[in-house]
Each structure stands twice: as structure tokens, then as C-alpha cells.
Amino acid sequence: MWEQSGGNLDAFVQAVGTAQCISGVVRVFHERNAGVLVVAVEPDESPVLSGGTPGAHKIEGVGPGFVPPAWNESLADEIQRVSTSEAKDMTRRLAREEALFVGTSSGANVVAALRVAERLGPGRTVATLICDSGLKYLSTDLFSTR
């Protein structure tokens, strides 16, 4: 991402599961530019990182209902909450409009990244990861045609 942006990265957005991914990426980005805005993403239904109560959600792979051991509050400048319905809607949109067959955590990442991009305005670069395939969701309601 750093090379693809030519070192012109304004923000990085990442859903938190184990917190390993966000901690590794942030460490590298901050070595290159400490000013990169880092936004952690968690399920709105289980906002543990932002001080809320654990709850059931359907954004698989993130929001385990507890603060993961690798999480450190200093990793992120802010935390965005994304609902399961927003994540699912974006996941379907990515498949339909962009031919990206991804899972709900990637949908949540894109929802939050678009929010950040809108807030930062034109000419700014916001990056996120598409970290899961939609393959394991074929037996769920996510891609159901019924």
C-alpha cells in the first residue's frame, strides 16, 4: 500500500479481530510517516474497543467480544463502528459493482474507509485491506438469492 500510494497515504482503516494485522501495518506506516491517520473498525453491535458492551453480530473474524491481547489503544487514532447490516450491504455491493467477492469484515472495512475519505475530502488517500474471501459465506444469507 505504501509503495502503491507513492508514500502519499493519509489514512489506514482496518477491522480488528486479533489486532495482529492492524498492529503490524501501523508499525510500518508510522516508521515512514507518523502522521498517517489510523482508524480501527469494530462491529456496532459489539463495541468493546470503544468502551461498550459485547454483543452478537455477523461480521465474522472481527469483534470477538473482548479486547484482544495484541490490542493497544495507541494503535488507532479513532474507532469506527459499523453495523452488520452496513457491512453486509457493502459486501453485496462490492460483489455486484466491483466484482470483488469478499466477506463481511472487508465490507466493514470499506464502509469505514468511505466515511473517512468523505470526511478528509478530495485529494486524500485512504487505504484498507480486503482481507477475506466470500467463499465461506456461500451457505449463509449474505449471498442468498432467495
N, CA, C and O atoms as a GROMACS GRO file, in nm:
protein
  584
    1MET      N    1   0.082  -0.119   0.000
    1MET     CA    2   0.000   0.000   0.000
    1MET      C    3   0.086   0.125   0.000
    1MET      O    4   0.057   0.224  -0.068
    2TRP      N    5   0.192   0.119   0.076
    2TRP     CA    6   0.279   0.236   0.083
    2TRP      C    7   0.338   0.266  -0.053
    2TRP      O    8   0.336   0.380  -0.099
    3GLU      N    9   0.391   0.163  -0.118
    3GLU     CA   10   0.451   0.181  -0.250
    3GLU      C   11   0.346   0.220  -0.353
    3GLU      O   12   0.371   0.308  -0.436
    4GLN      N   13   0.229   0.157  -0.349
    4GLN     CA   14   0.125   0.187  -0.446
    4GLN      C   15   0.076   0.331  -0.434
    4GLN      O   16   0.035   0.391  -0.533
    5SER      N   17   0.081   0.386  -0.314
    5SER     CA   18   0.037   0.524  -0.295
    5SER      C   19   0.151   0.623  -0.317
    5SER      O   20   0.132   0.744  -0.305
    6GLY      N   21   0.269   0.572  -0.347
    6GLY     CA   22   0.385   0.660  -0.363
    6GLY      C   23   0.421   0.728  -0.232
    6GLY      O   24   0.477   0.838  -0.232
    7GLY      N   25   0.390   0.664  -0.121
    7GLY     CA   26   0.418   0.722   0.010
    7GLY      C   27   0.322   0.835   0.047
    7GLY      O   28   0.345   0.908   0.143
    8ASN      N   29   0.216   0.847  -0.030
    8ASN     CA   30   0.118   0.954  -0.007
    8ASN      C   31  -0.008   0.894   0.053
    8ASN      O   32  -0.113   0.894  -0.010
    9LEU      N   33   0.003   0.844   0.174
    9LEU     CA   34  -0.108   0.780   0.242
    9LEU      C   35  -0.154   0.866   0.358
    9LEU      O   36  -0.076   0.896   0.448
   10ASP      N   37  -0.279   0.906   0.355
   10ASP     CA   38  -0.332   0.993   0.460
   10ASP      C   39  -0.398   0.915   0.572
   10ASP      O   40  -0.394   0.958   0.688
   11ALA      N   41  -0.460   0.800   0.540
   11ALA     CA   42  -0.530   0.723   0.643
   11ALA      C   43  -0.529   0.576   0.608
   11ALA      O   44  -0.527   0.536   0.492
   12PHE      N   45  -0.532   0.495   0.713
   12PHE     CA   46  -0.542   0.350   0.701
   12PHE      C   47  -0.656   0.304   0.790
   12PHE      O   48  -0.664   0.343   0.907
   13VAL      N   49  -0.744   0.221   0.735
   13VAL     CA   50  -0.864   0.175   0.805
   13VAL      C   51  -0.860   0.023   0.810
   13VAL      O   52  -0.838  -0.041   0.708
   14GLN      N   53  -0.883  -0.036   0.931
   14GLN     CA   54  -0.874  -0.181   0.944
   14GLN      C   55  -0.963  -0.233   1.056
   14GLN      O   56  -0.959  -0.182   1.168
   15ALA      N   57  -1.044  -0.334   1.024
   15ALA     CA   58  -1.125  -0.401   1.125
   15ALA      C   59  -1.034  -0.480   1.219
   15ALA      O   60  -0.930  -0.532   1.177
   16VAL      N   61  -1.074  -0.488   1.344
   16VAL     CA   62  -0.990  -0.553   1.445
   16VAL      C   63  -1.051  -0.686   1.488
   16VAL      O   64  -1.164  -0.694   1.537
   17GLY      N   65  -0.972  -0.793   1.466
   17GLY     CA   66  -1.005  -0.926   1.516
   17GLY      C   67  -0.907  -0.959   1.627
   17GLY      O   68  -0.934  -0.936   1.745
   18THR      N   69  -0.792  -1.014   1.588
   18THR     CA   70  -0.686  -1.042   1.687
   18THR      C   71  -0.602  -0.918   1.714
   18THR      O   72  -0.529  -0.914   1.813
   19ALA      N   73  -0.610  -0.818   1.628
   19ALA     CA   74  -0.532  -0.693   1.632
   19ALA      C   75  -0.391  -0.712   1.578
   19ALA      O   76  -0.312  -0.618   1.580
   20GLN      N   77  -0.357  -0.830   1.530
   20GLN     CA   78  -0.224  -0.854   1.474
   20GLN      C   79  -0.203  -0.775   1.345
   20GLN      O   80  -0.098  -0.713   1.327
   21CYS      N   81  -0.302  -0.776   1.257
   21CYS     CA   82  -0.287  -0.708   1.128
   21CYS      C   83  -0.271  -0.557   1.147
   21CYS      O   84  -0.176  -0.497   1.095
   22ILE      N   85  -0.361  -0.496   1.222
   22ILE     CA   86  -0.354  -0.352   1.239
   22ILE      C   87  -0.224  -0.312   1.309
   22ILE      O   88  -0.166  -0.210   1.275
   23SER      N   89  -0.178  -0.390   1.406
   23SER     CA   90  -0.056  -0.353   1.477
   23SER      C   91   0.066  -0.361   1.386
   23SER      O   92   0.154  -0.275   1.394
   24GLY      N   93   0.074  -0.464   1.301
   24GLY     CA   94   0.188  -0.475   1.210
   24GLY      C   95   0.188  -0.368   1.103
   24GLY      O   96   0.292  -0.308   1.075
   25VAL      N   97   0.073  -0.343   1.043
   25VAL     CA   98   0.065  -0.243   0.937
   25VAL      C   99   0.094  -0.104   0.992
   25VAL      O  100   0.168  -0.027   0.932
   26VAL      N  101   0.034  -0.073   1.107
   26VAL     CA  102   0.054   0.060   1.167
   26VAL      C  103   0.200   0.083   1.204
   26VAL      O  104   0.252   0.193   1.184
   27ARG      N  105   0.264  -0.017   1.255
   27ARG     CA  106   0.406  -0.003   1.291
   27ARG      C  107   0.489   0.037   1.169
   27ARG      O  108   0.572   0.127   1.177
   28VAL      N  109   0.466  -0.029   1.057
   28VAL     CA  110   0.540   0.002   0.935
   28VAL      C  111   0.504   0.140   0.882
   28VAL      O  112   0.593   0.218   0.846
   29PHE      N  113   0.376   0.172   0.879
   29PHE     CA  114   0.335   0.304   0.829
   29PHE      C  115   0.392   0.415   0.915
   29PHE      O  116   0.440   0.515   0.863
   30HIS      N  117   0.386   0.399   1.046
   30HIS     CA  118   0.436   0.505   1.134
   30HIS      C  119   0.588   0.521   1.129
   30HIS      O  120   0.640   0.628   1.160
   31GLU      N  121   0.660   0.416   1.090
   31GLU     CA  122   0.804   0.429   1.067
   31GLU      C  123   0.831   0.521   0.949
   31GLU      O  124   0.933   0.590   0.944
   32ARG      N  125   0.738   0.521   0.854
   32ARG     CA  126   0.755   0.601   0.732
   32ARG      C  127   0.691   0.739   0.743
   32ARG      O  128   0.741   0.837   0.688
   33ASN      N  129   0.579   0.746   0.815
   33ASN     CA  130   0.508   0.873   0.831
   33ASN      C  131   0.418   0.863   0.953
   33ASN      O  132   0.312   0.801   0.947
   34ALA      N  133   0.458   0.923   1.062
   34ALA     CA  134   0.382   0.916   1.187
   34ALA      C  135   0.248   0.986   1.177
   34ALA      O  136   0.163   0.970   1.264
   35GLY      N  137   0.227   1.064   1.071
   35GLY     CA  138   0.104   1.139   1.056
   35GLY      C  139  -0.010   1.063   0.989
   35GLY      O  140  -0.118   1.120   0.971
   36VAL      N  141   0.010   0.937   0.952
   36VAL     CA  142  -0.097   0.859   0.891
   36VAL      C  143  -0.208   0.838   0.994
   36VAL      O  144  -0.182   0.786   1.103
   37LEU      N  145  -0.329   0.878   0.960
   37LEU     CA  146  -0.444   0.857   1.047
   37LEU      C  147  -0.479   0.709   1.045
   37LEU      O  148  -0.492   0.649   0.938
   38VAL      N  149  -0.493   0.649   1.163
   38VAL     CA  150  -0.527   0.508   1.173
   38VAL      C  151  -0.665   0.495   1.236
   38VAL      O  152  -0.692   0.548   1.344
   39VAL      N  153  -0.753   0.424   1.165
   39VAL     CA  154  -0.890   0.405   1.211
   39VAL      C  155  -0.916   0.255   1.229
   39VAL      O  156  -0.908   0.178   1.133
   40ALA      N  157  -0.947   0.216   1.351
   40ALA     CA  158  -0.985   0.078   1.380
   40ALA      C  159  -1.136   0.065   1.356
   40ALA      O  160  -1.212   0.160   1.379
   41VAL      N  161  -1.178  -0.052   1.312
   41VAL     CA  162  -1.319  -0.078   1.284
   41VAL      C  163  -1.365  -0.192   1.374
   41VAL      O  164  -1.297  -0.293   1.388
   42GLU      N  165  -1.483  -0.172   1.434
   42GLU     CA  166  -1.542  -0.278   1.514
   42GLU      C  167  -1.693  -0.283   1.489
   42GLU      O  168  -1.752  -0.184   1.445
   43PRO      N  169  -1.755  -0.398   1.516
   43PRO     CA  170  -1.900  -0.410   1.496
   43PRO      C  171  -1.976  -0.316   1.590
   43PRO      O  172  -1.946  -0.306   1.708
   44ASP      N  173  -2.074  -0.248   1.535
   44ASP     CA  174  -2.157  -0.158   1.614
   44ASP      C  175  -2.231  -0.235   1.724
   44ASP      O  176  -2.259  -0.180   1.831
   45GLU      N  177  -2.262  -0.361   1.698
   45GLU     CA  178  -2.335  -0.442   1.794
   45GLU      C  179  -2.247  -0.494   1.907
   45GLU      O  180  -2.298  -0.547   2.006
   46SER      N  181  -2.116  -0.480   1.894
   46SER     CA  182  -2.022  -0.528   1.997
   46SER      C  183  -1.904  -0.432   2.008
   46SER      O  184  -1.791  -0.468   1.974
   47PRO      N  185  -1.930  -0.309   2.056
   47PRO     CA  186  -1.828  -0.203   2.055
   47PRO      C  187  -1.732  -0.206   2.174
   47PRO      O  188  -1.718  -0.107   2.245
   48VAL      N  189  -1.668  -0.317   2.193
   48VAL     CA  190  -1.581  -0.337   2.310
   48VAL      C  191  -1.461  -0.243   2.309
   48VAL      O  192  -1.425  -0.188   2.413
   49LEU      N  193  -1.398  -0.223   2.193
   49LEU     CA  194  -1.279  -0.138   2.187
   49LEU      C  195  -1.311   0.007   2.222
   49LEU      O  196  -1.228   0.079   2.277
   50SER      N  197  -1.432   0.050   2.190
   50SER     CA  198  -1.471   0.187   2.220
   50SER      C  199  -1.545   0.198   2.353
   50SER      O  200  -1.611   0.299   2.379
   51GLY      N  201  -1.533   0.095   2.436
   51GLY     CA  202  -1.586   0.102   2.572
   51GLY      C  203  -1.725   0.050   2.592
   51GLY      O  204  -1.782   0.066   2.700
   52GLY      N  205  -1.783  -0.012   2.490
   52GLY     CA  206  -1.919  -0.063   2.500
   52GLY      C  207  -1.925  -0.207   2.548
   52GLY      O  208  -1.826  -0.266   2.591
   53THR      N  209  -2.044  -0.261   2.538
   53THR     CA  210  -2.073  -0.397   2.583
   53THR      C  211  -2.062  -0.496   2.468
   53THR      O  212  -2.104  -0.466   2.356
   54PRO      N  213  -2.007  -0.615   2.494
   54PRO     CA  214  -2.002  -0.718   2.390
   54PRO      C  215  -2.143  -0.758   2.349
   54PRO      O  216  -2.236  -0.758   2.430
   55GLY      N  217  -2.157  -0.794   2.222
   55GLY     CA  218  -2.287  -0.838   2.173
   55GLY      C  219  -2.274  -0.922   2.049
   55GLY      O  220  -2.167  -0.930   1.988
   56ALA      N  221  -2.384  -0.985   2.012
   56ALA     CA  222  -2.385  -1.071   1.894
   56ALA      C  223  -2.385  -0.986   1.767
   56ALA      O  224  -2.450  -0.881   1.760
   57HIS      N  225  -2.311  -1.032   1.668
   57HIS     CA  226  -2.304  -0.966   1.537
   57HIS      C  227  -2.267  -1.071   1.434
   57HIS      O  228  -2.234  -1.184   1.469
   58LYS      N  229  -2.273  -1.034   1.307
   58LYS     CA  230  -2.243  -1.127   1.198
   58LYS      C  231  -2.132  -1.076   1.108
   58LYS      O  232  -2.132  -1.100   0.987
   59ILE      N  233  -2.036  -1.004   1.165
   59ILE     CA  234  -1.918  -0.963   1.089
   59ILE      C  235  -1.807  -1.058   1.132
   59ILE      O  236  -1.732  -1.031   1.226
   60GLU      N  237  -1.798  -1.169   1.062
   60GLU     CA  238  -1.708  -1.277   1.101
   60GLU      C  239  -1.562  -1.235   1.100
   60GLU      O  240  -1.518  -1.160   1.013
   61GLY      N  241  -1.488  -1.284   1.200
   61GLY     CA  242  -1.344  -1.261   1.206
   61GLY      C  243  -1.302  -1.136   1.281
   61GLY      O  244  -1.183  -1.114   1.304
   62VAL      N  245  -1.398  -1.055   1.321
   62VAL     CA  246  -1.367  -0.932   1.395
   62VAL      C  247  -1.461  -0.921   1.515
   62VAL      O  248  -1.559  -0.995   1.525
   63GLY      N  249  -1.431  -0.828   1.604
   63GLY     CA  250  -1.519  -0.804   1.718
   63GLY      C  251  -1.543  -0.927   1.801
   63GLY      O  252  -1.658  -0.970   1.813
   64PRO      N  253  -1.437  -0.985   1.861
   64PRO     CA  254  -1.454  -1.111   1.933
   64PRO      C  255  -1.533  -1.100   2.064
   64PRO      O  256  -1.560  -1.202   2.128
   65GLY      N  257  -1.569  -0.979   2.105
   65GLY     CA  258  -1.645  -0.964   2.229
   65GLY      C  259  -1.557  -0.937   2.350
   65GLY      O  260  -1.606  -0.928   2.463
   66PHE      N  261  -1.427  -0.926   2.326
   66PHE     CA  262  -1.331  -0.892   2.432
   66PHE      C  263  -1.218  -0.813   2.368
   66PHE      O  264  -1.203  -0.813   2.245
   67VAL      N  265  -1.139  -0.748   2.449
   67VAL     CA  266  -1.023  -0.675   2.395
   67VAL      C  267  -0.913  -0.776   2.369
   67VAL      O  268  -0.865  -0.841   2.462
   68PRO      N  269  -0.872  -0.792   2.242
   68PRO     CA  270  -0.769  -0.890   2.211
   68PRO      C  271  -0.635  -0.855   2.275
   68PRO      O  272  -0.604  -0.737   2.291
   69PRO      N  273  -0.557  -0.955   2.314
   69PRO     CA  274  -0.428  -0.929   2.380
   69PRO      C  275  -0.334  -0.839   2.301
   69PRO      O  276  -0.256  -0.764   2.361
   70ALA      N  277  -0.337  -0.845   2.169
   70ALA     CA  278  -0.246  -0.764   2.087
   70ALA      C  279  -0.295  -0.619   2.071
   70ALA      O  280  -0.223  -0.536   2.016
   71TRP      N  281  -0.416  -0.589   2.118
   71TRP     CA  282  -0.470  -0.454   2.104
   71TRP      C  283  -0.403  -0.359   2.202
   71TRP      O  284  -0.381  -0.392   2.318
   72ASN      N  285  -0.372  -0.241   2.152
   72ASN     CA  286  -0.319  -0.133   2.233
   72ASN      C  287  -0.390  -0.007   2.185
   72ASN      O  288  -0.393   0.021   2.065
   73GLU      N  289  -0.447   0.068   2.277
   73GLU     CA  290  -0.524   0.187   2.238
   73GLU      C  291  -0.443   0.284   2.153
   73GLU      O  292  -0.500   0.360   2.074
   74SER      N  293  -0.312   0.283   2.168
   74SER     CA  294  -0.228   0.375   2.091
   74SER      C  295  -0.218   0.336   1.943
   74SER      O  296  -0.164   0.412   1.863
   75LEU      N  297  -0.269   0.219   1.906
   75LEU     CA  298  -0.265   0.175   1.766
   75LEU      C  299  -0.350   0.262   1.676
   75LEU      O  300  -0.313   0.288   1.561
   76ALA      N  301  -0.463   0.309   1.727
   76ALA     CA  302  -0.559   0.380   1.642
   76ALA      C  303  -0.584   0.521   1.693
   76ALA      O  304  -0.587   0.546   1.814
   77ASP      N  305  -0.603   0.610   1.599
   77ASP     CA  306  -0.640   0.747   1.633
   77ASP      C  307  -0.788   0.758   1.663
   77ASP      O  308  -0.832   0.846   1.737
   78GLU      N  309  -0.866   0.666   1.604
   78GLU     CA  310  -1.010   0.664   1.629
   78GLU      C  311  -1.064   0.525   1.600
   78GLU      O  312  -0.998   0.443   1.538
   79ILE      N  313  -1.185   0.502   1.647
   79ILE     CA  314  -1.253   0.375   1.624
   79ILE      C  315  -1.385   0.404   1.556
   79ILE      O  316  -1.464   0.487   1.603
   80GLN      N  317  -1.409   0.337   1.445
   80GLN     CA  318  -1.535   0.349   1.372
   80GLN      C  319  -1.618   0.224   1.401
   80GLN      O  320  -1.567   0.112   1.399
   81ARG      N  321  -1.745   0.246   1.428
   81ARG     CA  322  -1.837   0.135   1.448
   81ARG      C  323  -1.920   0.116   1.321
   81ARG      O  324  -1.975   0.212   1.267
   82VAL      N  325  -1.927  -0.008   1.274
   82VAL     CA  326  -2.002  -0.043   1.153
   82VAL      C  327  -2.099  -0.155   1.189
   82VAL      O  328  -2.059  -0.255   1.248
   83SER      N  329  -2.224  -0.137   1.153
   83SER     CA  330  -2.324  -0.240   1.184
   83SER      C  331  -2.313  -0.358   1.089
   83SER      O  332  -2.260  -0.347   0.978
   84THR      N  333  -2.364  -0.471   1.134
   84THR     CA  334  -2.368  -0.589   1.049
   84THR      C  335  -2.442  -0.560   0.920
   84THR      O  336  -2.398  -0.601   0.813
   85SER      N  337  -2.555  -0.492   0.928
   85SER     CA  338  -2.631  -0.464   0.805
   85SER      C  339  -2.553  -0.376   0.709
   85SER      O  340  -2.559  -0.398   0.588
   86GLU      N  341  -2.479  -0.277   0.760
   86GLU     CA  342  -2.396  -0.194   0.672
   86GLU      C  343  -2.286  -0.277   0.606
   86GLU      O  344  -2.259  -0.263   0.487
   87ALA      N  345  -2.223  -0.364   0.686
   87ALA     CA  346  -2.116  -0.448   0.633
   87ALA      C  347  -2.168  -0.544   0.527
   87ALA      O  348  -2.106  -0.562   0.422
   88LYS      N  349  -2.284  -0.605   0.552
   88LYS     CA  350  -2.342  -0.697   0.454
   88LYS      C  351  -2.383  -0.623   0.327
   88LYS      O  352  -2.358  -0.671   0.216
   89ASP      N  353  -2.445  -0.508   0.342
   89ASP     CA  354  -2.485  -0.430   0.224
   89ASP      C  355  -2.364  -0.394   0.139
   89ASP      O  356  -2.369  -0.405   0.016
   90MET      N  357  -2.255  -0.352   0.202
   90MET     CA  358  -2.135  -0.316   0.127
   90MET      C  359  -2.072  -0.439   0.064
   90MET      O  360  -2.022  -0.432  -0.048
   91THR      N  361  -2.074  -0.551   0.133
   91THR     CA  362  -2.018  -0.675   0.078
   91THR      C  363  -2.091  -0.714  -0.050
   91THR      O  364  -2.029  -0.751  -0.149
   92ARG      N  365  -2.223  -0.704  -0.047
   92ARG     CA  366  -2.302  -0.733  -0.167
   92ARG      C  367  -2.274  -0.631  -0.278
   92ARG      O  368  -2.263  -0.667  -0.395
   93ARG      N  369  -2.262  -0.506  -0.240
   93ARG     CA  370  -2.234  -0.400  -0.339
   93ARG      C  371  -2.098  -0.423  -0.405
   93ARG      O  372  -2.084  -0.405  -0.526
   94LEU      N  373  -1.997  -0.462  -0.325
   94LEU     CA  374  -1.864  -0.487  -0.381
   94LEU      C  375  -1.869  -0.600  -0.483
   94LEU      O  376  -1.801  -0.595  -0.586
   95ALA      N  377  -1.949  -0.703  -0.455
   95ALA     CA  378  -1.963  -0.814  -0.550
   95ALA      C  379  -2.035  -0.768  -0.677
   95ALA      O  380  -1.991  -0.798  -0.788
   96ARG      N  381  -2.143  -0.695  -0.659
   96ARG     CA  382  -2.226  -0.653  -0.772
   96ARG      C  383  -2.160  -0.547  -0.859
   96ARG      O  384  -2.163  -0.556  -0.982
   97GLU      N  385  -2.100  -0.447  -0.797
   97GLU     CA  386  -2.050  -0.331  -0.872
   97GLU      C  387  -1.900  -0.336  -0.903
   97GLU      O  388  -1.856  -0.277  -1.002
   98GLU      N  389  -1.823  -0.406  -0.820
   98GLU     CA  390  -1.677  -0.406  -0.838
   98GLU      C  391  -1.620  -0.545  -0.869
   98GLU      O  392  -1.499  -0.559  -0.889
   99ALA      N  393  -1.706  -0.646  -0.872
   99ALA     CA  394  -1.664  -0.785  -0.894
   99ALA      C  395  -1.562  -0.830  -0.790
   99ALA      O  396  -1.470  -0.906  -0.821
  100LEU      N  397  -1.579  -0.782  -0.668
  100LEU     CA  398  -1.494  -0.823  -0.556
  100LEU      C  399  -1.576  -0.916  -0.466
  100LEU      O  400  -1.670  -0.872  -0.400
  101PHE      N  401  -1.538  -1.042  -0.465
  101PHE     CA  402  -1.609  -1.145  -0.388
  101PHE      C  403  -1.543  -1.156  -0.252
  101PHE      O  404  -1.446  -1.229  -0.235
  102VAL      N  405  -1.596  -1.082  -0.156
  102VAL     CA  406  -1.532  -1.069  -0.025
  102VAL      C  407  -1.630  -1.104   0.087
  102VAL      O  408  -1.748  -1.127   0.063
  103GLY      N  409  -1.577  -1.106   0.208
  103GLY     CA  410  -1.659  -1.133   0.325
  103GLY      C  411  -1.698  -1.006   0.398
  103GLY      O  412  -1.664  -0.895   0.357
  104THR      N  413  -1.770  -1.024   0.506
  104THR     CA  414  -1.829  -0.910   0.576
  104THR      C  415  -1.727  -0.820   0.646
  104THR      O  416  -1.752  -0.700   0.659
  105SER      N  417  -1.615  -0.874   0.690
  105SER     CA  418  -1.516  -0.785   0.752
  105SER      C  419  -1.456  -0.690   0.649
  105SER      O  420  -1.424  -0.576   0.680
  106SER      N  421  -1.442  -0.738   0.526
  106SER     CA  422  -1.396  -0.649   0.419
  106SER      C  423  -1.502  -0.545   0.388
  106SER      O  424  -1.470  -0.429   0.362
  107GLY      N  425  -1.629  -0.585   0.389
  107GLY     CA  426  -1.737  -0.489   0.370
  107GLY      C  427  -1.734  -0.381   0.477
  107GLY      O  428  -1.753  -0.263   0.448
  108ALA      N  429  -1.709  -0.422   0.602
  108ALA     CA  430  -1.700  -0.325   0.712
  108ALA      C  431  -1.581  -0.231   0.692
  108ALA      O  432  -1.593  -0.110   0.716
  109ASN      N  433  -1.468  -0.285   0.647
  109ASN     CA  434  -1.352  -0.200   0.620
  109ASN      C  435  -1.384  -0.093   0.516
  109ASN      O  436  -1.348   0.023   0.534
  110VAL      N  437  -1.453  -0.132   0.410
  110VAL     CA  438  -1.483  -0.037   0.303
  110VAL      C  439  -1.584   0.068   0.350
  110VAL      O  440  -1.572   0.186   0.316
  111VAL      N  441  -1.684   0.027   0.427
  111VAL     CA  442  -1.779   0.124   0.482
  111VAL      C  443  -1.705   0.232   0.560
  111VAL      O  444  -1.725   0.351   0.538
  112ALA      N  445  -1.619   0.190   0.651
  112ALA     CA  446  -1.546   0.286   0.734
  112ALA      C  447  -1.448   0.368   0.651
  112ALA      O  448  -1.433   0.488   0.675
  113ALA      N  449  -1.380   0.306   0.554
  113ALA     CA  450  -1.286   0.379   0.470
  113ALA      C  451  -1.356   0.487   0.389
  113ALA      O  452  -1.303   0.596   0.373
  114LEU      N  453  -1.475   0.458   0.339
  114LEU     CA  454  -1.550   0.558   0.264
  114LEU      C  455  -1.593   0.675   0.354
  114LEU      O  456  -1.593   0.790   0.310
  115ARG      N  457  -1.629   0.644   0.476
  115ARG     CA  458  -1.663   0.751   0.571
  115ARG      C  459  -1.543   0.842   0.595
  115ARG      O  460  -1.555   0.965   0.593
  116VAL      N  461  -1.427   0.781   0.616
  116VAL     CA  462  -1.305   0.858   0.641
  116VAL      C  463  -1.270   0.940   0.517
  116VAL      O  464  -1.235   1.058   0.528
  117ALA      N  465  -1.278   0.880   0.400
  117ALA     CA  466  -1.246   0.951   0.276
  117ALA      C  467  -1.338   1.070   0.256
  117ALA      O  468  -1.293   1.177   0.216
  118GLU      N  469  -1.465   1.053   0.284
  118GLU     CA  470  -1.559   1.164   0.270
  118GLU      C  471  -1.524   1.277   0.367
  118GLU      O  472  -1.529   1.395   0.331
  119ARG      N  473  -1.488   1.241   0.488
  119ARG     CA  474  -1.452   1.342   0.588
  119ARG      C  475  -1.323   1.415   0.553
  119ARG      O  476  -1.313   1.536   0.572
  120LEU      N  477  -1.222   1.341   0.503
  120LEU     CA  478  -1.094   1.403   0.469
  120LEU      C  479  -1.102   1.488   0.343
  120LEU      O  480  -1.031   1.588   0.329
  121GLY      N  481  -1.188   1.448   0.251
  121GLY     CA  482  -1.210   1.528   0.131
  121GLY      C  483  -1.124   1.487   0.012
  121GLY      O  484  -1.038   1.398   0.022
  122PRO      N  485  -1.147   1.553  -0.101
  122PRO     CA  486  -1.077   1.521  -0.226
  122PRO      C  487  -0.925   1.535  -0.213
  122PRO      O  488  -0.874   1.617  -0.137
  123GLY      N  489  -0.857   1.453  -0.292
  123GLY     CA  490  -0.711   1.462  -0.296
  123GLY      C  491  -0.641   1.388  -0.184
  123GLY      O  492  -0.518   1.390  -0.176
  124ARG      N  493  -0.715   1.323  -0.097
  124ARG     CA  494  -0.656   1.248   0.013
  124ARG      C  495  -0.661   1.099  -0.019
  124ARG      O  496  -0.750   1.054  -0.091
  125THR      N  497  -0.565   1.024   0.033
  125THR     CA  498  -0.557   0.881   0.006
  125THR      C  499  -0.589   0.802   0.132
  125THR      O  500  -0.524   0.817   0.235
  126VAL      N  501  -0.691   0.718   0.122
  126VAL     CA  502  -0.734   0.632   0.232
  126VAL      C  503  -0.721   0.488   0.186
  126VAL      O  504  -0.768   0.453   0.077
  127ALA      N  505  -0.657   0.404   0.265
  127ALA     CA  506  -0.637   0.264   0.229
  127ALA      C  507  -0.700   0.173   0.332
  127ALA      O  508  -0.711   0.206   0.450
  128THR      N  509  -0.741   0.056   0.285
  128THR     CA  510  -0.789  -0.051   0.372
  128THR      C  511  -0.750  -0.183   0.309
  128THR      O  512  -0.697  -0.187   0.198
  129LEU      N  513  -0.777  -0.292   0.379
  129LEU     CA  514  -0.746  -0.424   0.328
  129LEU      C  515  -0.873  -0.502   0.299
  129LEU      O  516  -0.970  -0.496   0.375
  130ILE      N  517  -0.872  -0.573   0.190
  130ILE     CA  518  -0.975  -0.672   0.162
  130ILE      C  519  -0.914  -0.802   0.211
  130ILE      O  520  -0.831  -0.864   0.144
  131CYS      N  521  -0.956  -0.843   0.330
  131CYS     CA  522  -0.882  -0.949   0.399
  131CYS      C  523  -0.951  -1.084   0.400
  131CYS      O  524  -0.898  -1.180   0.457
  132ASP      N  525  -1.066  -1.096   0.338
  132ASP     CA  526  -1.131  -1.226   0.336
  132ASP      C  527  -1.209  -1.247   0.207
  132ASP      O  528  -1.255  -1.152   0.143
  133SER      N  529  -1.221  -1.371   0.170
  133SER     CA  530  -1.294  -1.410   0.050
  133SER      C  531  -1.440  -1.433   0.086
  133SER      O  532  -1.473  -1.459   0.202
  134GLY      N  533  -1.526  -1.424  -0.011
  134GLY     CA  534  -1.667  -1.452   0.011
  134GLY      C  535  -1.701  -1.599   0.009
  134GLY      O  536  -1.816  -1.636   0.033
  135LEU      N  537  -1.604  -1.685  -0.018
  135LEU     CA  538  -1.628  -1.828  -0.034
  135LEU      C  539  -1.698  -1.891   0.086
  135LEU      O  540  -1.791  -1.969   0.069
  136LYS      N  541  -1.652  -1.858   0.205
  136LYS     CA  542  -1.711  -1.923   0.324
  136LYS      C  543  -1.850  -1.871   0.357
  136LYS      O  544  -1.914  -1.920   0.450
  137TYR      N  545  -1.898  -1.773   0.283
  137TYR     CA  546  -2.030  -1.715   0.309
  137TYR      C  547  -2.137  -1.767   0.214
  137TYR      O  548  -2.253  -1.726   0.223
  138LEU      N  549  -2.102  -1.856   0.124
  138LEU     CA  550  -2.198  -1.905   0.025
  138LEU      C  551  -2.315  -1.978   0.089
  138LEU      O  552  -2.424  -1.979   0.033
  139SER      N  553  -2.294  -2.038   0.206
  139SER     CA  554  -2.403  -2.111   0.272
  139SER      C  555  -2.482  -2.022   0.369
  139SER      O  556  -2.568  -2.072   0.441
  140THR      N  557  -2.452  -1.893   0.370
  140THR     CA  558  -2.523  -1.802   0.460
  140THR      C  559  -2.620  -1.715   0.382
  140THR      O  560  -2.632  -1.726   0.260
  141ASP      N  561  -2.689  -1.628   0.453
  141ASP     CA  562  -2.784  -1.538   0.388
  141ASP      C  563  -2.715  -1.424   0.313
  141ASP      O  564  -2.782  -1.349   0.242
  142LEU      N  565  -2.584  -1.410   0.326
  142LEU     CA  566  -2.513  -1.299   0.264
  142LEU      C  567  -2.533  -1.295   0.114
  142LEU      O  568  -2.563  -1.190   0.058
  143PHE      N  569  -2.515  -1.409   0.048
  143PHE     CA  570  -2.528  -1.413  -0.097
  143PHE      C  571  -2.648  -1.497  -0.142
  143PHE      O  572  -2.652  -1.546  -0.255
  144SER      N  573  -2.744  -1.513  -0.054
  144SER     CA  574  -2.863  -1.591  -0.086
  144SER      C  575  -2.944  -1.523  -0.196
  144SER      O  576  -2.958  -1.401  -0.196
  145THR      N  577  -2.995  -1.600  -0.287
  145THR     CA  578  -3.076  -1.544  -0.396
  145THR      C  579  -3.225  -1.565  -0.369
  145THR      O  580  -3.308  -1.530  -0.453
  146ARG      N  581  -3.258  -1.620  -0.255
  146ARG     CA  582  -3.399  -1.642  -0.221
  146ARG      C  583  -3.463  -1.517  -0.171
  146ARG      O  584  -3.581  -1.517  -0.138
   0.00000   0.00000   0.00000
